[in-house]
């Protein structure tokens, strides 16, 4: 039973992560669709520099793919010996706050699951 408990926790974290990511996909998709369908645009494009030196290679791979699959964001490159992920974000009025949010939301969850 003791060996089963970490597996159950990991499964719960994985289910929670998928729920979180589906929510992010829905919000991002609606934001992009609204911007396309309305006159004018609400875009504030920016390049974000997200530190990823605390992630292993698998976690970096998952993070870059999830960011690129989210509408409005694109992983561009790994800089400084794979320590910083360069991200293009279409809706970033405050790049520093966006980086903190990515660290809080995505990185923390990826570390817990993968």
CNS distance restraints for C-alpha pairs under 8 A (distance, minus, plus):
assign (resid   1 and name CA) (resid   5 and name CA) 6.57 0.50 0.50
assign (resid   2 and name CA) (resid   6 and name CA) 7.70 0.50 0.50
assign (resid   3 and name CA) (resid   7 and name CA) 7.32 0.50 0.50
assign (resid   4 and name CA) (resid   8 and name CA) 6.27 0.50 0.50
assign (resid   5 and name CA) (resid   9 and name CA) 6.24 0.50 0.50
assign (resid   6 and name CA) (resid  10 and name CA) 6.10 0.50 0.50
assign (resid   7 and name CA) (resid  11 and name CA) 6.12 0.50 0.50
assign (resid   8 and name CA) (resid  12 and name CA) 6.16 0.50 0.50
assign (resid   9 and name CA) (resid  13 and name CA) 6.17 0.50 0.50
assign (resid  10 and name CA) (resid  14 and name CA) 6.11 0.50 0.50
assign (resid  10 and name CA) (resid 112 and name CA) 7.66 0.50 0.50
assign (resid  10 and name CA) (resid 113 and name CA) 6.12 0.50 0.50
assign (resid  11 and name CA) (resid  15 and name CA) 6.22 0.50 0.50
assign (resid  12 and name CA) (resid  16 and name CA) 6.13 0.50 0.50
assign (resid  13 and name CA) (resid  17 and name CA) 6.02 0.50 0.50
assign (resid  13 and name CA) (resid 109 and name CA) 7.83 0.50 0.50
assign (resid  13 and name CA) (resid 112 and name CA) 6.85 0.50 0.50
assign (resid  13 and name CA) (resid 113 and name CA) 5.84 0.50 0.50
assign (resid  14 and name CA) (resid  18 and name CA) 6.27 0.50 0.50
assign (resid  14 and name CA) (resid 113 and name CA) 5.65 0.50 0.50
assign (resid  15 and name CA) (resid  19 and name CA) 6.31 0.50 0.50
assign (resid  16 and name CA) (resid  20 and name CA) 6.17 0.50 0.50
assign (resid  17 and name CA) (resid  21 and name CA) 6.08 0.50 0.50
assign (resid  17 and name CA) (resid 109 and name CA) 6.45 0.50 0.50
assign (resid  17 and name CA) (resid 110 and name CA) 7.85 0.50 0.50
assign (resid  17 and name CA) (resid 113 and name CA) 7.62 0.50 0.50
assign (resid  18 and name CA) (resid  22 and name CA) 6.03 0.50 0.50
assign (resid  19 and name CA) (resid  23 and name CA) 6.25 0.50 0.50
assign (resid  20 and name CA) (resid  24 and name CA) 6.32 0.50 0.50
assign (resid  21 and name CA) (resid  25 and name CA) 6.10 0.50 0.50
assign (resid  22 and name CA) (resid  26 and name CA) 6.16 0.50 0.50
assign (resid  23 and name CA) (resid  27 and name CA) 6.24 0.50 0.50
assign (resid  24 and name CA) (resid  28 and name CA) 6.02 0.50 0.50
assign (resid  24 and name CA) (resid  70 and name CA) 7.53 0.50 0.50
assign (resid  25 and name CA) (resid  29 and name CA) 5.91 0.50 0.50
assign (resid  25 and name CA) (resid  70 and name CA) 5.66 0.50 0.50
assign (resid  25 and name CA) (resid  71 and name CA) 6.99 0.50 0.50
assign (resid  26 and name CA) (resid  30 and name CA) 6.12 0.50 0.50
assign (resid  27 and name CA) (resid  31 and name CA) 6.16 0.50 0.50
assign (resid  28 and name CA) (resid  32 and name CA) 6.24 0.50 0.50
assign (resid  28 and name CA) (resid  70 and name CA) 6.69 0.50 0.50
assign (resid  28 and name CA) (resid  71 and name CA) 5.51 0.50 0.50
assign (resid  28 and name CA) (resid  72 and name CA) 6.67 0.50 0.50
assign (resid  29 and name CA) (resid  33 and name CA) 6.02 0.50 0.50
assign (resid  29 and name CA) (resid  70 and name CA) 7.80 0.50 0.50
assign (resid  29 and name CA) (resid  71 and name CA) 5.70 0.50 0.50
assign (resid  29 and name CA) (resid  72 and name CA) 7.96 0.50 0.50
assign (resid  30 and name CA) (resid  34 and name CA) 5.91 0.50 0.50
assign (resid  31 and name CA) (resid  35 and name CA) 6.20 0.50 0.50
assign (resid  32 and name CA) (resid  36 and name CA) 6.19 0.50 0.50
assign (resid  32 and name CA) (resid  71 and name CA) 6.91 0.50 0.50
assign (resid  32 and name CA) (resid  72 and name CA) 6.66 0.50 0.50
assign (resid  33 and name CA) (resid  37 and name CA) 6.09 0.50 0.50
assign (resid  34 and name CA) (resid  38 and name CA) 6.03 0.50 0.50
assign (resid  35 and name CA) (resid  39 and name CA) 7.75 0.50 0.50
assign (resid  35 and name CA) (resid  40 and name CA) 7.68 0.50 0.50
assign (resid  35 and name CA) (resid  41 and name CA) 5.61 0.50 0.50
assign (resid  35 and name CA) (resid  42 and name CA) 6.32 0.50 0.50
assign (resid  35 and name CA) (resid  43 and name CA) 7.85 0.50 0.50
assign (resid  36 and name CA) (resid  41 and name CA) 7.51 0.50 0.50
assign (resid  42 and name CA) (resid  91 and name CA) 7.48 0.50 0.50
assign (resid  43 and name CA) (resid  90 and name CA) 5.66 0.50 0.50
assign (resid  43 and name CA) (resid  91 and name CA) 5.13 0.50 0.50
assign (resid  43 and name CA) (resid  92 and name CA) 7.65 0.50 0.50
assign (resid  44 and name CA) (resid  90 and name CA) 5.82 0.50 0.50
assign (resid  44 and name CA) (resid  91 and name CA) 4.86 0.50 0.50
assign (resid  44 and name CA) (resid  92 and name CA) 5.29 0.50 0.50
assign (resid  44 and name CA) (resid  93 and name CA) 5.68 0.50 0.50
assign (resid  45 and name CA) (resid  88 and name CA) 7.16 0.50 0.50
assign (resid  45 and name CA) (resid  89 and name CA) 5.57 0.50 0.50
assign (resid  45 and name CA) (resid  90 and name CA) 4.13 0.50 0.50
assign (resid  45 and name CA) (resid  91 and name CA) 5.60 0.50 0.50
assign (resid  45 and name CA) (resid  92 and name CA) 5.93 0.50 0.50
assign (resid  45 and name CA) (resid  93 and name CA) 7.94 0.50 0.50
assign (resid  46 and name CA) (resid  88 and name CA) 5.91 0.50 0.50
assign (resid  46 and name CA) (resid  89 and name CA) 5.46 0.50 0.50
assign (resid  46 and name CA) (resid  90 and name CA) 6.55 0.50 0.50
assign (resid  46 and name CA) (resid  91 and name CA) 7.56 0.50 0.50
assign (resid  46 and name CA) (resid  92 and name CA) 6.04 0.50 0.50
assign (resid  46 and name CA) (resid  95 and name CA) 6.92 0.50 0.50
assign (resid  47 and name CA) (resid  86 and name CA) 6.66 0.50 0.50
assign (resid  47 and name CA) (resid  87 and name CA) 5.52 0.50 0.50
assign (resid  47 and name CA) (resid  88 and name CA) 4.60 0.50 0.50
assign (resid  47 and name CA) (resid  89 and name CA) 6.23 0.50 0.50
assign (resid  47 and name CA) (resid  95 and name CA) 7.69 0.50 0.50
assign (resid  48 and name CA) (resid  85 and name CA) 7.91 0.50 0.50
assign (resid  48 and name CA) (resid  86 and name CA) 5.77 0.50 0.50
assign (resid  48 and name CA) (resid  87 and name CA) 5.00 0.50 0.50
assign (resid  48 and name CA) (resid  88 and name CA) 6.29 0.50 0.50
assign (resid  48 and name CA) (resid  89 and name CA) 7.11 0.50 0.50
assign (resid  48 and name CA) (resid  95 and name CA) 6.20 0.50 0.50
assign (resid  48 and name CA) (resid  96 and name CA) 7.92 0.50 0.50
assign (resid  48 and name CA) (resid  98 and name CA) 7.79 0.50 0.50
assign (resid  48 and name CA) (resid  99 and name CA) 6.59 0.50 0.50
assign (resid  49 and name CA) (resid  84 and name CA) 6.03 0.50 0.50
assign (resid  49 and name CA) (resid  85 and name CA) 5.72 0.50 0.50
assign (resid  49 and name CA) (resid  86 and name CA) 4.95 0.50 0.50
assign (resid  49 and name CA) (resid  87 and name CA) 6.50 0.50 0.50
assign (resid  49 and name CA) (resid  99 and name CA) 7.13 0.50 0.50
assign (resid  50 and name CA) (resid  84 and name CA) 5.41 0.50 0.50
assign (resid  50 and name CA) (resid  85 and name CA) 5.02 0.50 0.50
assign (resid  50 and name CA) (resid  86 and name CA) 6.51 0.50 0.50
assign (resid  50 and name CA) (resid  87 and name CA) 7.48 0.50 0.50
assign (resid  50 and name CA) (resid  99 and name CA) 5.91 0.50 0.50
assign (resid  50 and name CA) (resid 102 and name CA) 7.77 0.50 0.50
assign (resid  50 and name CA) (resid 103 and name CA) 7.56 0.50 0.50
assign (resid  51 and name CA) (resid  83 and name CA) 5.84 0.50 0.50
assign (resid  51 and name CA) (resid  84 and name CA) 4.38 0.50 0.50
assign (resid  51 and name CA) (resid  85 and name CA) 6.24 0.50 0.50
assign (resid  52 and name CA) (resid  60 and name CA) 6.99 0.50 0.50
assign (resid  52 and name CA) (resid  82 and name CA) 7.44 0.50 0.50
assign (resid  52 and name CA) (resid  83 and name CA) 5.21 0.50 0.50
assign (resid  52 and name CA) (resid  84 and name CA) 5.44 0.50 0.50
assign (resid  52 and name CA) (resid  85 and name CA) 6.44 0.50 0.50
assign (resid  53 and name CA) (resid  82 and name CA) 6.98 0.50 0.50
assign (resid  53 and name CA) (resid  83 and name CA) 4.35 0.50 0.50
assign (resid  53 and name CA) (resid  84 and name CA) 6.91 0.50 0.50
assign (resid  55 and name CA) (resid  59 and name CA) 5.64 0.50 0.50
assign (resid  55 and name CA) (resid  60 and name CA) 6.01 0.50 0.50
assign (resid  55 and name CA) (resid 111 and name CA) 7.37 0.50 0.50
assign (resid  56 and name CA) (resid  60 and name CA) 6.22 0.50 0.50
assign (resid  57 and name CA) (resid  61 and name CA) 6.13 0.50 0.50
assign (resid  58 and name CA) (resid  62 and name CA) 6.25 0.50 0.50
assign (resid  58 and name CA) (resid 114 and name CA) 7.67 0.50 0.50
assign (resid  59 and name CA) (resid  63 and name CA) 6.05 0.50 0.50
assign (resid  59 and name CA) (resid 110 and name CA) 6.50 0.50 0.50
assign (resid  59 and name CA) (resid 111 and name CA) 7.07 0.50 0.50
assign (resid  59 and name CA) (resid 114 and name CA) 6.34 0.50 0.50
assign (resid  60 and name CA) (resid  64 and name CA) 6.04 0.50 0.50
assign (resid  61 and name CA) (resid  65 and name CA) 6.24 0.50 0.50
assign (resid  62 and name CA) (resid  66 and name CA) 6.08 0.50 0.50
assign (resid  62 and name CA) (resid 110 and name CA) 7.86 0.50 0.50
assign (resid  63 and name CA) (resid  67 and name CA) 6.10 0.50 0.50
assign (resid  63 and name CA) (resid 106 and name CA) 7.38 0.50 0.50
assign (resid  63 and name CA) (resid 107 and name CA) 7.42 0.50 0.50
assign (resid  63 and name CA) (resid 110 and name CA) 7.32 0.50 0.50
assign (resid  64 and name CA) (resid  68 and name CA) 6.17 0.50 0.50
assign (resid  64 and name CA) (resid  75 and name CA) 5.65 0.50 0.50
assign (resid  64 and name CA) (resid  85 and name CA) 7.95 0.50 0.50
assign (resid  65 and name CA) (resid  69 and name CA) 6.12 0.50 0.50
assign (resid  65 and name CA) (resid  75 and name CA) 7.54 0.50 0.50
assign (resid  66 and name CA) (resid  70 and name CA) 6.34 0.50 0.50
assign (resid  67 and name CA) (resid  73 and name CA) 6.08 0.50 0.50
assign (resid  67 and name CA) (resid  74 and name CA) 6.09 0.50 0.50
assign (resid  67 and name CA) (resid  75 and name CA) 6.25 0.50 0.50
assign (resid  68 and name CA) (resid  73 and name CA) 5.77 0.50 0.50
assign (resid  68 and name CA) (resid  74 and name CA) 4.30 0.50 0.50
assign (resid  68 and name CA) (resid  75 and name CA) 5.37 0.50 0.50
assign (resid  69 and name CA) (resid  73 and name CA) 7.65 0.50 0.50
assign (resid  69 and name CA) (resid  74 and name CA) 7.57 0.50 0.50
assign (resid  70 and name CA) (resid  74 and name CA) 7.71 0.50 0.50
assign (resid  72 and name CA) (resid  89 and name CA) 5.91 0.50 0.50
assign (resid  72 and name CA) (resid  90 and name CA) 5.14 0.50 0.50
assign (resid  72 and name CA) (resid  91 and name CA) 7.05 0.50 0.50
assign (resid  73 and name CA) (resid  87 and name CA) 6.85 0.50 0.50
assign (resid  73 and name CA) (resid  88 and name CA) 5.58 0.50 0.50
assign (resid  73 and name CA) (resid  89 and name CA) 4.56 0.50 0.50
assign (resid  73 and name CA) (resid  90 and name CA) 6.34 0.50 0.50
assign (resid  74 and name CA) (resid  87 and name CA) 5.60 0.50 0.50
assign (resid  74 and name CA) (resid  88 and name CA) 5.17 0.50 0.50
assign (resid  74 and name CA) (resid  89 and name CA) 6.68 0.50 0.50
assign (resid  75 and name CA) (resid  85 and name CA) 7.16 0.50 0.50
assign (resid  75 and name CA) (resid  86 and name CA) 6.15 0.50 0.50
assign (resid  75 and name CA) (resid  87 and name CA) 4.54 0.50 0.50
assign (resid  75 and name CA) (resid  88 and name CA) 6.46 0.50 0.50
assign (resid  76 and name CA) (resid  85 and name CA) 7.47 0.50 0.50
assign (resid  76 and name CA) (resid  86 and name CA) 5.36 0.50 0.50
assign (resid  76 and name CA) (resid  87 and name CA) 5.48 0.50 0.50
assign (resid  76 and name CA) (resid  88 and name CA) 6.81 0.50 0.50
assign (resid  77 and name CA) (resid  85 and name CA) 5.95 0.50 0.50
assign (resid  77 and name CA) (resid  86 and name CA) 5.23 0.50 0.50
assign (resid  77 and name CA) (resid  87 and name CA) 7.47 0.50 0.50
assign (resid  78 and name CA) (resid  82 and name CA) 4.85 0.50 0.50
assign (resid  78 and name CA) (resid  83 and name CA) 6.84 0.50 0.50
assign (resid  78 and name CA) (resid  84 and name CA) 5.61 0.50 0.50
assign (resid  78 and name CA) (resid  85 and name CA) 4.60 0.50 0.50
assign (resid  78 and name CA) (resid  86 and name CA) 6.11 0.50 0.50
assign (resid  79 and name CA) (resid  83 and name CA) 6.15 0.50 0.50
assign (resid  79 and name CA) (resid  84 and name CA) 5.04 0.50 0.50
assign (resid  79 and name CA) (resid  85 and name CA) 6.20 0.50 0.50
assign (resid  79 and name CA) (resid  86 and name CA) 6.99 0.50 0.50
assign (resid  80 and name CA) (resid  84 and name CA) 6.26 0.50 0.50
assign (resid  92 and name CA) (resid  98 and name CA) 6.75 0.50 0.50
assign (resid  94 and name CA) (resid  98 and name CA) 6.34 0.50 0.50
assign (resid  95 and name CA) (resid  99 and name CA) 6.23 0.50 0.50
assign (resid  96 and name CA) (resid 100 and name CA) 6.37 0.50 0.50
assign (resid  97 and name CA) (resid 101 and name CA) 6.12 0.50 0.50
assign (resid  98 and name CA) (resid 102 and name CA) 6.16 0.50 0.50
assign (resid  99 and name CA) (resid 103 and name CA) 6.18 0.50 0.50
assign (resid 100 and name CA) (resid 104 and name CA) 6.05 0.50 0.50
assign (resid 101 and name CA) (resid 105 and name CA) 5.78 0.50 0.50
assign (resid 101 and name CA) (resid 106 and name CA) 7.86 0.50 0.50
assign (resid 102 and name CA) (resid 106 and name CA) 5.24 0.50 0.50
assign (resid 102 and name CA) (resid 107 and name CA) 6.59 0.50 0.50
assign (resid 103 and name CA) (resid 107 and name CA) 4.95 0.50 0.50
assign (resid 103 and name CA) (resid 108 and name CA) 6.57 0.50 0.50
assign (resid 104 and name CA) (resid 108 and name CA) 5.74 0.50 0.50
assign (resid 105 and name CA) (resid 109 and name CA) 6.37 0.50 0.50
assign (resid 106 and name CA) (resid 110 and name CA) 6.06 0.50 0.50
assign (resid 107 and name CA) (resid 111 and name CA) 6.10 0.50 0.50
assign (resid 108 and name CA) (resid 112 and name CA) 6.40 0.50 0.50
assign (resid 109 and name CA) (resid 113 and name CA) 6.28 0.50 0.50
assign (resid 110 and name CA) (resid 114 and name CA) 5.60 0.50 0.50
